[in-house]
Amino acid sequence: MLLDGLRLWWHSDGLHSLRPSRRLQAIEKLPKRPVVRVASFLIEMLQDPYEEVRAAAATKLGELKSPRCIAPLVKLLLNDHEP
């Protein structure tokens, strides 16, 4: 659990990078635990201006299998033409 927390801290910095490729890498490397904190970061990334980043965040949210992720994913699906 401590290792997951350290990985989350390390990779969460990349989520705020100005480079979309760096944000994509950070999303891919995020751990799946702690679910609430990871989900919060990923839900925020659903608003990214780049479609690839939003898609990666949505995929990772789905992998978390948390009920908390359903509403943000549905909202993205209904508004997929806008960030």
C-alpha positions in Angstrom: 0.0 0.0 0.0 2.8 2.4 0.8 4.5 1.6 -2.5 1.2 2.4 -4.3 1.0 5.7 -2.5 4.5 6.6 -3.5 3.9 5.7 -7.1 0.7 7.8 -7.1 2.6 10.8 -5.7 5.5 10.3 -8.3 3.2 10.0 -11.3 0.6 12.5 -10.4 3.0 15.3 -11.1 3.0 14.3 -14.7 -0.7 14.7 -14.9 -0.2 18.5 -14.8 2.5 18.6 -17.5 2.0 21.0 -20.4 2.9 18.2 -22.7 0.1 15.8 -23.7 2.5 12.9 -24.2 3.8 13.3 -20.6 0.2 13.4 -19.3 -0.5 10.1 -21.2 2.5 8.5 -19.7 1.5 9.5 -16.2 -2.0 8.1 -16.7 -0.6 4.8 -17.9 1.7 4.5 -14.9 -0.8 5.4 -12.2 -1.4 2.6 -9.7 -4.9 1.3 -9.2 -4.8 2.0 -5.5 -5.7 4.0 -3.5 -8.9 4.0 -5.7 -10.4 7.2 -4.4 -7.3 9.3 -4.9 -6.5 7.7 -8.3 -10.1 8.1 -9.4 -10.0 11.8 -8.4 -7.0 12.4 -10.6 -8.4 10.6 -13.5 -11.8 12.2 -13.3 -10.0 15.6 -13.5 -8.2 14.3 -16.6 -11.5 13.7 -18.4 -11.6 17.4 -18.9 -8.3 17.5 -20.8 -8.3 19.4 -24.1 -6.7 16.4 -25.9 -8.9 13.5 -26.9 -6.1 10.9 -26.4 -5.6 12.0 -22.8 -9.3 11.9 -22.1 -9.5 8.4 -23.7 -6.6 7.1 -21.6 -8.1 8.5 -18.4 -11.5 6.9 -19.3 -9.8 3.6 -19.9 -7.9 3.7 -16.6 -11.1 4.7 -14.8 -12.9 1.7 -16.2 -10.0 -0.6 -15.0 -10.6 0.7 -11.5 -14.0 -0.9 -11.5 -15.3 1.6 -8.9 -18.9 2.6 -8.8 -17.7 6.2 -8.2 -16.3 6.3 -11.8 -19.6 5.5 -13.5 -21.2 9.0 -13.5 -18.1 10.8 -14.9 -17.7 8.2 -17.6 -21.3 8.5 -18.6 -21.0 12.3 -18.7 -18.0 12.0 -21.0 -19.8 9.6 -23.2 -22.7 11.9 -23.6 -20.5 14.9 -24.3 -17.6 13.2 -26.2 -17.3 16.0 -28.7 -16.4 18.5 -25.9 -13.8 18.2 -23.1 
